[in-house]
Amino acid sequence: MKKAKKKGVLARILQYVGKYPFALIGSILFSLVSVGATLFIPVFFGDAIDCIVEAGKVDFDGLKGLFIKTGAFVLLSALCQWLAGLCNNKISCQVVRDLRADAFAKISKLPLKYIDSHPHGDTVSRVIADADQFSDGLLMGFTQFFTGVVTILGTLAFMLFTNPKIGLAVVVLTPLSIFIARFVATHTHKFFVEQTGTRGEQTAFVEEAISGLKTTQAFAHEDENQEKFDEINKRLEKASLKATFYSSLTNPSTRVINNLVYAVVALIGALDVARGVTVFGAVFTVGGLTKFLSYTNQYTKPFNEISGVITELKSAFACASRIFELIDEEEEVLDKGKRELGEVNGEVSLQNVYFSYAPNRKLIEDLSVYAPKGTRVAIVGRTGSGKTTLINLLMRFYDVDGGAVCVDGHDVRTVTRPSLRKNFGMVLQETWLKSGTVKENLRLGNEQATDEEIIRASKATRAHGFIQRMEKGYDTPLSEEGGNLSEGQKQLLCITRVMLRLPPMLILDEATSSIDTRTELKISEAFGKLMEGRTTFIVAHRLSTVMHADMILVMENGKVVEQGKHNELLQKGGAYATLYNGQFS
């Protein structure tokens, strides 16, 4: 099973690499030429030694020609090695770019339940840290692994052709080095998987700790966070140490075998030279032995490099596996073949809706609500009663398990999500602003909005004043998450963004929770104008914001337990009256 999985990862990596055939072919050709040129250099040195080994007879003309050839082949090898490196870098960078692009594109296609159930930091770690680690391993694989294999085969072929006896001795001893490298590599893969998984967990915790730093400090929870981080960090240390220790056994182990090969070649070759043995009709000379010793070094050196490369490749495979796991996650059900909704009037109905996040935990059961065009529907209830879940169903962030959610009589599951969501304007309790200017953030609601329309909407939401006081006004750049803006100011920008869009339906999920009471009164006036003729769903804990709603839904355990207007529900003395009295008594 694991072998099949590894083969699957390798096959997918090769698919990405295969997208760049010219760079791949260039890398192979330049590497072959570079290795070939390198293999000829010992021949020239061996011949040069034979030119000077006989006492009193030095062939200077022969030496001159050999030195020129050596210099030419050295330059050729260096040039081809540089060109191969360029090709390898291009392949590595482009493959990782494609992987990251596919992973990031996949994130936007994932259902909301995946984002809700997986730590954000772990997902970030897969796209950033794991991709970097994979890039390093892939580059090393191309630059050292392939070249090393070609060097081994080339030197082995030369030795067998020049002196079969010594060549066969090398062939007999080589499997020991391969066996050790394979044994260690096979048993270290699990440690690299554990290492990358723990690193993702650590990234997730650090991201969580930074985003919640104010809350941590407010509750004096720094020591507990430190303990948790130390525990994860300790596990990462252990996993990293195991992976590094066991993988590092490969290099010294193969060096022992390689030194043994060198000693055997030196011994057999020296005896052949001393006895004047002939090979293929030619006497085995000191120069010939020098060639063999040089080739033995060239032959054994790649084993030491490859042993290190295998370690990096195992880590790279583990990282690639995590990236592919993200890419292979089940996507949100496609809207292929579904029609565009177009502009609607805003009539919304929920018909016998059933929904739960987990099959064994029921949440919404047999919920039915009807909201004619222009109705202001307030949704109240205790935490966990299903208020936000209802909004998720309206926006099709989740699909119902039973029943139907309809807009203008159309089941929302029969239309595309983008066309449905274009008809909704949404202001959440949690604000979101991107890196960019104030104007760019406001235009997210309406990319064609003019400067005059932006200013008009900002004045309506009382955001114009504080925007004008900023350094560059509407052209002031904002950092991620709004920079130094207060929560109230960020929420005003989000409200302004929706006002620029003017959709037929609105969703206000605790939209004024971060705004002071005085500003809230002014915002309510602006909302009043915005909501005229528009179907609006208002989720609120502060009941003062929903007292004038056309319909109030009181939810408990996923069910609407009461429905009516403010005064009607107070007179009933039920769940709504209990909530109201709890806030205003």
Salt bridges, closest charged atoms under 4 A:
ASP47 OD1 - LYS291 NZ 2.96
GLU54 OE2 - LYS57 NZ 3.59
ASP98 OD1 - ARG97 NH2 3.19
ASP122 OD2 - ARG126 NE 3.11
ASP122 OD1 - ARG322 NH2 3.11
ASP130 OD1 - ARG199 NH2 3.39
ASP130 OD2 - ARG322 NE 2.55
ASP132 OD1 - ARG100 NH2 2.74
GLU201 OE2 - ARG235 NH2 2.73
GLU231 OE2 - ARG235 NE 2.60
GLU237 OE1 - LYS234 NZ 3.35
ASP272 OD1 - LYS165 NZ 2.98
ASP272 OD1 - ARG275 NH2 3.20
GLU325 OE2 - LYS5 NZ 3.80
GLU325 OE1 - ARG126 NH1 3.21
ASP328 OD2 - ARG12 NH1 2.52
GLU331 OE2 - LYS106 NZ 3.64
GLU332 OE2 - ARG417 NE 3.39
ASP335 OD1 - LYS338 NZ 3.84
ASP335 OD1 - ARG396 NH1 3.35
ASP335 OD1 - ARG417 NH1 3.39
GLU365 OE2 - LYS362 NZ 3.97
ASP399 OD1 - ARG396 NE 2.83
ASP399 OD2 - ARG417 NH2 3.57
ASP411 OD2 - ARG413 NH2 2.92
ASP451 OD1 - LYS439 NZ 3.50
ASP451 OD1 - ARG443 NH2 2.89
ASP475 OD1 - LYS439 NZ 3.55
GLU487 OE2 - LYS490 NZ 3.08
GLU510 OE2 - HIS541 NE2 3.74
GLU520 OE1 - ARG542 NH2 3.01
GLU525 OE1 - ARG462 NH2 3.63
GLU556 OE2 - ARG382 NH1 3.30
